[in-house]
Amino acid sequence: MNLGSKGKKRPVLPSRPEPPSVERILEDMSRAGPEDRCSRSGRRAGKRFNQVRHFLLLQQRLQEAGAELHKKRAVLEDAGVQLENDVAKVRVKT
């Protein structure tokens, strides 16, 4: 048991500054030159974001296309069954 720690007081920390507004951040980013690290990383992040967004849109389109193909397959299977029944009826008549 550490009795000495009860007597120690924690130092008072200075208050944190207010975070910058969105307008201030955008202003800083627009003023940053191409050699600025934040500017480069921001462009890379924007490129990545667009790549991910494009990928997600493609994935959604693929899922929709897959669902549509399943529906069309079911329709074709029903048509195949109906065709087989019609052919069987014609064979019986002849």
N, CA, C and O atoms as a MOPAC input file, in Angstrom:
PM7 MOZYME 1SCF
protein

 N      0.83100 1    -1.16900 1     0.00000 1
 C      0.00000 1     0.00000 1     0.00000 1
 C      0.87700 1     1.23400 1     0.00000 1
 O      1.80600 1     1.34400 1     0.80000 1
 N      0.58800 1     2.15200 1    -0.88600 1
 C      1.41500 1     3.33400 1    -1.03200 1
 C      0.73300 1     4.52500 1    -0.37300 1
 O     -0.14200 1     5.16300 1    -0.95900 1
 N      1.14600 1     4.80700 1     0.83700 1
 C      0.52400 1     5.89900 1     1.57900 1
 C      1.05700 1     7.25600 1     1.13900 1
 O      0.38100 1     8.26700 1     1.33000 1
 N      2.22000 1     7.30200 1     0.57100 1
 C      2.82200 1     8.56900 1     0.17400 1
 C      2.10700 1     9.22700 1    -0.98500 1
 O      2.18500 1    10.44700 1    -1.12800 1
 N      1.40900 1     8.46500 1    -1.82400 1
 C      0.76600 1     9.05500 1    -2.99100 1
 C     -0.45000 1     9.89300 1    -2.63200 1
 O     -0.86000 1    10.74300 1    -3.42200 1
 N     -1.04300 1     9.67200 1    -1.44600 1
 C     -2.21700 1    10.43900 1    -1.05600 1
 C     -1.85700 1    11.88200 1    -0.74500 1
 O     -2.69100 1    12.77400 1    -0.90200 1
 N     -0.67200 1    12.11400 1    -0.32100 1
 C     -0.25700 1    13.45600 1     0.05400 1
 C      0.15800 1    14.29500 1    -1.14600 1
 O      0.22100 1    15.51900 1    -1.03700 1
 N      0.43800 1    13.68600 1    -2.26900 1
 C      0.88800 1    14.43900 1    -3.44300 1
 C     -0.30200 1    15.05100 1    -4.16000 1
 O     -1.33000 1    14.40500 1    -4.36600 1
 N     -0.14200 1    16.29500 1    -4.53000 1
 C     -1.18800 1    16.96000 1    -5.28400 1
 C     -0.78300 1    16.98700 1    -6.76000 1
 O      0.39100 1    17.11900 1    -7.10800 1
 N     -1.77800 1    16.86000 1    -7.58900 1
 C     -1.50900 1    16.91200 1    -9.02400 1
 C     -1.30200 1    18.36200 1    -9.43600 1
 O     -1.95200 1    19.26300 1    -8.90400 1
 N     -0.38600 1    18.59000 1   -10.39300 1
 C     -0.17800 1    19.96800 1   -10.85000 1
 C     -1.39400 1    20.44700 1   -11.64400 1
 O     -2.06500 1    19.66400 1   -12.31500 1
 N     -1.65400 1    21.71600 1   -11.55300 1
 C     -2.76600 1    22.31000 1   -12.28900 1
 C     -2.30300 1    22.53000 1   -13.71900 1
 O     -1.28700 1    23.17900 1   -13.96800 1
 N     -3.05200 1    21.98900 1   -14.63400 1
 C     -2.70300 1    22.12500 1   -16.04600 1
 C     -3.32200 1    23.38900 1   -16.61700 1
 O     -4.40700 1    23.79800 1   -16.20500 1
 N     -2.62600 1    24.01100 1   -17.57200 1
 C     -3.21300 1    25.20600 1   -18.18800 1
 C     -4.41700 1    24.80200 1   -19.04500 1
 O     -4.48500 1    23.68300 1   -19.55200 1
 N     -5.34600 1    25.71400 1   -19.19500 1
 C     -6.53200 1    25.40900 1   -19.99400 1
 C     -6.13100 1    25.29300 1   -21.45900 1
 O     -5.17000 1    25.91300 1   -21.91500 1
 N     -6.88400 1    24.49300 1   -22.16700 1
 C     -6.59600 1    24.28400 1   -23.58400 1
 C     -7.18000 1    25.42900 1   -24.40500 1
 O     -8.22300 1    25.98500 1   -24.06200 1
 N     -6.49700 1    25.77000 1   -25.48600 1
 C     -7.06200 1    26.81100 1   -26.34700 1
 C     -8.25800 1    26.26300 1   -27.12200 1
 O     -8.38500 1    25.05400 1   -27.31500 1
 N     -9.12600 1    27.16100 1   -27.56100 1
 C    -10.27600 1    26.76300 1   -28.36100 1
 C     -9.77800 1    26.21200 1   -29.69500 1
 O     -8.81800 1    26.74200 1   -30.25400 1
 N    -10.41000 1    25.16100 1   -30.21500 1
 C    -10.00100 1    24.64100 1   -31.51600 1
 C    -10.34500 1    25.65000 1   -32.60800 1
 O    -11.28400 1    26.43200 1   -32.45900 1
 N     -9.58900 1    25.63600 1   -33.70400 1
 C     -9.87800 1    26.58900 1   -34.77600 1
 C    -11.20900 1    26.26600 1   -35.45400 1
 O    -11.65800 1    25.12000 1   -35.46900 1
 N    -11.81600 1    27.29300 1   -36.00700 1
 C    -13.08700 1    27.09900 1   -36.70800 1
 C    -12.81200 1    26.44800 1   -38.05700 1
 O    -11.67800 1    26.42900 1   -38.53600 1
 N    -13.85800 1    25.92100 1   -38.65200 1
 C    -13.73200 1    25.30000 1   -39.97200 1
 C    -13.23900 1    26.32700 1   -40.97400 1
 O    -12.39900 1    26.02200 1   -41.82100 1
 N    -13.76200 1    27.55000 1   -40.87700 1
 C    -13.34600 1    28.61300 1   -41.80000 1
 C    -11.84100 1    28.88100 1   -41.67400 1
 O    -11.14700 1    29.06400 1   -42.67300 1
 N    -11.36400 1    28.90200 1   -40.45700 1
 C     -9.93400 1    29.15900 1   -40.21400 1
 C     -9.08700 1    28.02800 1   -40.79700 1
 O     -8.04900 1    28.28500 1   -41.40800 1
 N     -9.51300 1    26.79800 1   -40.61600 1
 C     -8.77100 1    25.64900 1   -41.16200 1
 C     -8.75000 1    25.71300 1   -42.67800 1
 O     -7.70600 1    25.50700 1   -43.29700 1
 N     -9.90300 1    26.00000 1   -43.28200 1
 C     -9.95800 1    26.08900 1   -44.74300 1
 C     -9.08800 1    27.23300 1   -45.26000 1
 O     -8.42600 1    27.10200 1   -46.28900 1
 N     -9.09500 1    28.35500 1   -44.53800 1
 C     -8.26100 1    29.48300 1   -44.91900 1
 C     -6.77800 1    29.10200 1   -44.86700 1
 O     -6.01600 1    29.41100 1   -45.78300 1
 N     -6.38300 1    28.43100 1   -43.79000 1
 C     -4.98800 1    27.99200 1   -43.66000 1
 C     -4.61000 1    27.02000 1   -44.77200 1
 O     -3.51300 1    27.09700 1   -45.32600 1
 N     -5.51400 1    26.11200 1   -45.09300 1
 C     -5.22300 1    25.13000 1   -46.14200 1
 C     -5.09900 1    25.81200 1   -47.50400 1
 O     -4.26700 1    25.42000 1   -48.32300 1
 N     -5.92700 1    26.83500 1   -47.74700 1
 C     -5.86900 1    27.50900 1   -49.04200 1
 C     -4.59400 1    28.33100 1   -49.17400 1
 O     -4.09300 1    28.51700 1   -50.28300 1
 N     -4.06300 1    28.82600 1   -48.06100 1
 C     -2.82800 1    29.60700 1   -48.09900 1
 C     -1.58300 1    28.72600 1   -48.17700 1
 O     -0.51600 1    29.20200 1   -48.56600 1
 N     -1.70300 1    27.47900 1   -47.82100 1
 C     -0.53200 1    26.59200 1   -47.79400 1
 C     -0.04700 1    26.34100 1   -49.21400 1
 O     -0.83900 1    26.08600 1   -50.12100 1
 N      1.23900 1    26.41600 1   -49.38700 1
 C      1.82900 1    26.17900 1   -50.70200 1
 C      1.96200 1    24.69100 1   -50.98500 1
 O      1.72500 1    23.86700 1   -50.10100 1
 N      2.34200 1    24.33700 1   -52.21500 1
 C      2.46400 1    22.91900 1   -52.57200 1
 C      3.56600 1    22.19300 1   -51.79600 1
 O      3.54500 1    20.96700 1   -51.69200 1
 N      4.53000 1    22.94700 1   -51.25000 1
 C      5.60900 1    22.30900 1   -50.49900 1
 C      5.22200 1    22.03400 1   -49.05000 1
 O      5.94100 1    21.33400 1   -48.33700 1
 N      4.09600 1    22.57900 1   -48.61200 1
 C      3.64200 1    22.39900 1   -47.24400 1
 C      3.19800 1    20.95500 1   -47.00800 1
 O      2.45200 1    20.39200 1   -47.80900 1
 N      3.65500 1    20.36800 1   -45.92000 1
 C      3.32700 1    18.96000 1   -45.62400 1
 C      1.83700 1    18.75000 1   -45.44800 1
 O      1.29100 1    17.75200 1   -45.92000 1
 N      1.16800 1    19.68100 1   -44.77100 1
 C     -0.27800 1    19.53400 1   -44.56200 1
 C     -1.01800 1    19.58000 1   -45.88600 1
 O     -1.98800 1    18.85200 1   -46.09600 1
 N     -0.55500 1    20.42900 1   -46.76200 1
 C     -1.20200 1    20.54300 1   -48.07200 1
 C     -1.07000 1    19.23400 1   -48.84900 1
 O     -2.03100 1    18.75400 1   -49.45000 1
 N      0.13600 1    18.66800 1   -48.82500 1
 C      0.36300 1    17.39000 1   -49.54300 1
 C     -0.45900 1    16.27400 1   -48.92500 1
 O     -1.09100 1    15.49800 1   -49.64200 1
 N     -0.45800 1    16.18400 1   -47.58700 1
 C     -1.19700 1    15.09600 1   -46.95700 1
 C     -2.69800 1    15.28400 1   -47.13600 1
 O     -3.44200 1    14.31000 1   -47.24200 1
 N     -3.14100 1    16.54100 1   -47.17000 1
 C     -4.55600 1    16.80400 1   -47.41100 1
 C     -4.97600 1    16.37000 1   -48.80300 1
 O     -6.06100 1    15.81800 1   -48.98500 1
 N     -4.11500 1    16.61800 1   -49.79200 1
 C     -4.43100 1    16.18300 1   -51.16100 1
 C     -4.43900 1    14.66900 1   -51.24900 1
 O     -5.29600 1    14.08600 1   -51.91400 1
 N     -3.48300 1    14.02500 1   -50.57800 1
 C     -3.45000 1    12.55200 1   -50.58700 1
 C     -4.69400 1    11.99000 1   -49.92700 1
 O     -5.28500 1    11.02500 1   -50.41200 1
 N     -5.09400 1    12.60400 1   -48.80700 1
 C     -6.29600 1    12.13400 1   -48.10600 1
 C     -7.52500 1    12.32800 1   -48.98400 1
 O     -8.40600 1    11.46900 1   -49.02400 1
 N     -7.58600 1    13.45900 1   -49.69100 1
 C     -8.71000 1    13.69400 1   -50.59500 1
 C     -8.74100 1    12.68600 1   -51.71900 1
 O     -9.81100 1    12.22000 1   -52.11100 1
 N     -7.57800 1    12.34400 1   -52.24300 1
 C     -7.50200 1    11.34100 1   -53.31600 1
 C     -7.96100 1     9.98600 1   -52.79000 1
 O     -8.72700 1     9.28700 1   -53.45300 1
 N     -7.49900 1     9.61900 1   -51.61200 1
 C     -7.90100 1     8.34400 1   -51.00100 1
 C     -9.40800 1     8.32000 1   -50.75800 1
 O    -10.07600 1     7.32000 1   -51.02000 1
 N     -9.93100 1     9.43900 1   -50.25200 1
 C    -11.36500 1     9.52000 1   -49.98700 1
 C    -12.15500 1     9.27800 1   -51.27300 1
 O    -13.12700 1     8.52300 1   -51.28200 1
 N    -11.72700 1     9.92400 1   -52.35400 1
 C    -12.41800 1     9.74400 1   -53.63100 1
 C    -12.29800 1     8.30700 1   -54.13200 1
 O    -13.24900 1     7.76900 1   -54.69800 1
 N    -11.14000 1     7.68400 1   -53.93100 1
 C    -10.96700 1     6.28700 1   -54.34000 1
 C    -11.90700 1     5.37400 1   -53.54800 1
 O    -12.54100 1     4.48500 1   -54.11600 1
 N    -11.99100 1     5.59700 1   -52.24700 1
 C    -12.85700 1     4.76700 1   -51.39400 1
 C    -14.31600 1     4.98600 1   -51.77200 1
 O    -15.08700 1     4.03100 1   -51.86600 1
 N    -14.69700 1     6.25200 1   -51.98900 1
 C    -16.07200 1     6.54400 1   -52.37600 1
 C    -16.42100 1     5.87200 1   -53.70400 1
 O    -17.50700 1     5.31000 1   -53.84900 1
 N    -15.50700 1     5.92700 1   -54.66700 1
 C    -15.71900 1     5.27900 1   -55.96000 1
 C    -15.85900 1     3.76500 1   -55.78500 1
 O    -16.73100 1     3.14400 1   -56.39300 1
 N    -15.00100 1     3.17900 1   -54.95800 1
 C    -15.06300 1     1.74400 1   -54.70300 1
 C    -16.39900 1     1.34800 1   -54.08400 1
 O    -16.99700 1     0.34400 1   -54.47200 1
 N    -16.86700 1     2.14600 1   -53.11700 1
 C    -18.13700 1     1.83300 1   -52.46400 1
 C    -19.31100 1     1.94600 1   -53.43600 1
 O    -20.24700 1     1.14900 1   -53.37900 1
 N    -19.26100 1     2.93400 1   -54.32400 1
 C    -20.31500 1     3.05900 1   -55.33400 1
 C    -20.30100 1     1.86000 1   -56.28000 1
 O    -21.35400 1     1.33100 1   -56.63600 1
 N    -19.11100 1     1.43600 1   -56.68200 1
 C    -19.00700 1     0.25500 1   -57.54600 1
 C    -19.51800 1    -0.99200 1   -56.83400 1
 O    -20.20200 1    -1.82000 1   -57.43500 1
 N    -19.18700 1    -1.12200 1   -55.56600 1
 C    -19.63900 1    -2.27000 1   -54.79600 1
 C    -21.16300 1    -2.28000 1   -54.68700 1
 O    -21.78600 1    -3.33700 1   -54.79000 1
 N    -21.76100 1    -1.11300 1   -54.48000 1
 C    -23.21200 1    -1.03200 1   -54.40400 1
 C    -23.83900 1    -1.41300 1   -55.75000 1
 O    -24.83500 1    -2.13500 1   -55.79000 1
 N    -23.25800 1    -0.93000 1   -56.84100 1
 C    -23.78100 1    -1.27100 1   -58.16700 1
 C    -23.66600 1    -2.76900 1   -58.42900 1
 O    -24.56700 1    -3.36400 1   -59.02100 1
 N    -22.57300 1    -3.38000 1   -57.99600 1
 C    -22.41200 1    -4.82400 1   -58.16600 1
 C    -23.45900 1    -5.59700 1   -57.36900 1
 O    -24.01200 1    -6.58200 1   -57.85900 1
 N    -23.73000 1    -5.15800 1   -56.15400 1
 C    -24.74800 1    -5.82900 1   -55.34200 1
 C    -26.12300 1    -5.70600 1   -55.99400 1
 O    -26.89000 1    -6.66800 1   -56.01500 1
 N    -26.43600 1    -4.52400 1   -56.52400 1
 C    -27.71900 1    -4.33500 1   -57.20300 1
 C    -27.80100 1    -5.19800 1   -58.45700 1
 O    -28.84100 1    -5.79100 1   -58.74100 1
 N    -26.69700 1    -5.26600 1   -59.21000 1
 C    -26.67900 1    -6.08800 1   -60.41800 1
 C    -26.83900 1    -7.56300 1   -60.05500 1
 O    -27.52000 1    -8.30200 1   -60.76500 1
 N    -26.22300 1    -7.99500 1   -58.96700 1
 C    -26.36000 1    -9.38100 1   -58.51900 1
 C    -27.79400 1    -9.70900 1   -58.15300 1
 O    -28.29200 1   -10.78500 1   -58.48500 1
 N    -28.45900 1    -8.78900 1   -57.47200 1
 C    -29.85900 1    -9.01400 1   -57.10100 1
 C    -30.72800 1    -9.08900 1   -58.35300 1
 O    -31.63000 1    -9.92400 1   -58.43300 1
 N    -30.46500 1    -8.22900 1   -59.32300 1
 C    -31.21900 1    -8.24700 1   -60.57200 1
 C    -30.98900 1    -9.54800 1   -61.33800 1
 O    -31.92200 1   -10.10600 1   -61.91500 1
 N    -29.76300 1   -10.02300 1   -61.34200 1
 C    -29.46700 1   -11.29500 1   -62.01600 1
 C    -30.18400 1   -12.46600 1   -61.34600 1
 O    -30.64900 1   -13.37900 1   -62.02900 1
 N    -30.27600 1   -12.44600 1   -60.03000 1
 C    -31.00500 1   -13.51000 1   -59.32100 1
 C    -32.47700 1   -13.51300 1   -59.71200 1
 O    -33.07400 1   -14.57300 1   -59.90000 1
 N    -33.06100 1   -12.31900 1   -59.83300 1
 C    -34.46900 1   -12.23400 1   -60.25000 1
 C    -34.64800 1   -12.77600 1   -61.67000 1
 O    -35.56800 1   -13.54600 1   -61.94300 1
 N    -33.75700 1   -12.36000 1   -62.56300 1
 C    -33.86700 1   -12.80600 1   -63.95700 1
 C    -33.64800 1   -14.31600 1   -64.07200 1
 O    -34.27600 1   -14.97800 1   -64.89900 1
 N    -32.76500 1   -14.84900 1   -63.24900 1
 C    -32.52600 1   -16.29300 1   -63.26600 1
 C    -33.79100 1   -17.04600 1   -62.84500 1
 O    -34.14300 1   -18.06500 1   -63.43800 1
 N    -34.46300 1   -16.53500 1   -61.82200 1
 C    -35.69400 1   -17.17200 1   -61.35500 1
 C    -36.75500 1   -17.15100 1   -62.46000 1
 O    -37.47200 1   -18.13200 1   -62.65300 1
 N    -36.85200 1   -16.02900 1   -63.18300 1
 C    -37.81400 1   -15.93200 1   -64.28200 1
 C    -37.46600 1   -16.94600 1   -65.37200 1
 O    -38.35000 1   -17.61700 1   -65.90400 1
 N    -36.18100 1   -17.05500 1   -65.70200 1
 C    -35.75200 1   -18.01900 1   -66.72900 1
 C    -35.99400 1   -19.45800 1   -66.29000 1
 O    -36.38000 1   -20.29400 1   -67.10700 1
 N    -35.77600 1   -19.75400 1   -65.02600 1
 C    -36.03200 1   -21.11200 1   -64.54400 1
 C    -37.52100 1   -21.44100 1   -64.64600 1
 O    -37.88900 1   -22.54600 1   -65.04500 1
 N    -38.37700 1   -20.48100 1   -64.28400 1
 C    -39.82400 1   -20.69900 1   -64.41500 1
 C    -40.21100 1   -20.91400 1   -65.87800 1
 O    -41.02800 1   -21.77900 1   -66.19300 1
 N    -39.61800 1   -20.12100 1   -66.76100 1
 C    -39.91300 1   -20.27000 1   -68.18800 1
 C    -39.43300 1   -21.63100 1   -68.68900 1
 O    -40.09800 1   -22.25400 1   -69.51600 1
 N    -38.29900 1   -22.09000 1   -68.20000 1
 C    -37.78300 1   -23.40400 1   -68.58600 1
 C    -38.70000 1   -24.52300 1   -68.14000 1
 O    -38.94900 1   -25.46300 1   -68.89600 1
 N    -39.20100 1   -24.43300 1   -66.92700 1
 C    -40.13900 1   -25.44200 1   -66.41600 1
 C    -41.41500 1   -25.43800 1   -67.25900 1
 O    -41.92700 1   -26.49600 1   -67.62400 1
 N    -41.92500 1   -24.24400 1   -67.56600 1
 C    -43.13700 1   -24.13400 1   -68.38900 1
 C    -42.89700 1   -24.71000 1   -69.78300 1
 O    -43.76600 1   -25.39100 1   -70.32800 1
 N    -41.73700 1   -24.44500 1   -70.35900 1
 C    -41.40100 1   -24.97800 1   -71.68100 1
 C    -41.34200 1   -26.50400 1   -71.65700 1
 O    -41.85500 1   -27.16200 1   -72.56200 1
 N    -40.72500 1   -27.05700 1   -70.63200 1
 C    -40.65500 1   -28.51800 1   -70.51700 1
 C    -42.06000 1   -29.12000 1   -70.39100 1
 O    -42.34200 1   -30.16300 1   -70.98000 1
 N    -42.93500 1   -28.46600 1   -69.62700 1
 C    -44.31900 1   -28.94200 1   -69.49300 1
 C    -45.04800 1   -28.87500 1   -70.84400 1
 O    -45.77200 1   -29.80600 1   -71.19600 1
 N    -44.86500 1   -27.79400 1   -71.59800 1
 C    -45.50900 1   -27.65300 1   -72.90200 1
 C    -45.00400 1   -28.70000 1   -73.88000 1
 O    -45.78700 1   -29.27100 1   -74.63800 1
 N    -43.69600 1   -28.95800 1   -73.86900 1
 C    -43.12700 1   -29.99000 1   -74.76000 1
 C    -43.67200 1   -31.37100 1   -74.39300 1
 O    -43.96800 1   -32.17600 1   -75.27500 1
 N    -43.80400 1   -31.64000 1   -73.11200 1
 C    -44.35000 1   -32.93400 1   -72.66900 1
 C    -45.79500 1   -33.08300 1   -73.13400 1
 O    -46.18600 1   -34.17300 1   -73.54900 1
 N    -46.59400 1   -32.02900 1   -73.08000 1
 C    -47.98300 1   -32.08400 1   -73.54800 1
 C    -48.05300 1   -32.35700 1   -75.04100 1
 O    -48.89400 1   -33.13000 1   -75.50000 1
 N    -47.15800 1   -31.71300 1   -75.80600 1
 C    -47.14900 1   -31.92500 1   -77.25000 1
 C    -46.76200 1   -33.35600 1   -77.55200 1
 O    -47.34100 1   -33.95000 1   -78.46200 1
 N    -45.83600 1   -33.92900 1   -76.85700 1
 C    -45.41200 1   -35.31700 1   -77.09700 1
 C    -46.54400 1   -36.29500 1   -76.79300 1
 O    -46.72100 1   -37.29900 1   -77.48300 1
 N    -47.30000 1   -35.98400 1   -75.75300 1
 C    -48.40700 1   -36.87100 1   -75.38500 1
 C    -49.48200 1   -36.84000 1   -76.47400 1
 O    -50.07700 1   -37.87700 1   -76.77100 1
 N    -49.74600 1   -35.66800 1   -77.07700 1
 C    -50.76600 1   -35.52600 1   -78.09800 1
 C    -50.38500 1   -36.23100 1   -79.39800 1
 O    -51.27300 1   -36.64000 1   -80.14600 1
 N    -49.11100 1   -36.38400 1   -79.68700 1
 C    -48.70400 1   -37.00500 1   -80.95700 1
 C    -48.41700 1   -38.46100 1   -80.83700 1
 O    -48.06500 1   -39.10500 1   -81.82500 1

